[in-house]
Amino acid sequence: MKATLLSLPECQGIGNTETEAIEALDQILQARLVKARIVTLEIEALKTENLWIQKILG
């Protein structure tokens, strides 16, 4: 049996039963989370003119 995390298809747990496959996947995810970190990014919004407002204000 194989258990796959849909959002991370490269993460797969394999076992003889569904329960073993899910437990194997859980172990893989736990190992990945130990290395995880949160990063904050600031993304500047594009400055575009709103054409609808231009038409109204004319």
N, C-alpha and C positions, 0 to 999 in steps of 0.2 A: 504494500500500500504506500501511497505517497500523499503527503499533505503539503499544500502550497499556499503561501500568503499571496493573495491576489494583487496587492499593491507592490509587492516585491517578489516577482516570479522567480528570481534567482534563489530565494530562500525556500528550500524544500526539505521536509523531514521524511525519512523513509523508514518503514518498519514492517513487521510481519502482519500487524493488525492496524486498524484505524487508530486505536488508542496509542500504540507505539509510534506511529507516524506523527501524530499530533504532539506527543511528548518530545520526540526528536526535533520537531519544528520549534517547539517552545524553548528547548535548550539552545538552538541556533539563534533565536531572537534574543534570548537573555544575554548571550555572548556578544551580540552586536550592540545591545543597549549599554553594556559596560563601557564600550568605547565611544558611545554617542556624546555629542555636546550640542548645545544650543548656540546659534550664532545669529546676531541681529544685523540686518542689512538695511541701510537707508537708501531708498530709491527715489530720486527726484522725479516728480510728475512732469510730463511734457507740457510745455506752455503752448497751447493751441487756441486759436480763436474759434468761438462758437458761431458758426455760420447762421444759425437760426436767430440768434440775438442780433447779429448784424442786419438781417433782413427786417426784423421788427423795428429796430432803431433807425434803420435806413440810412 
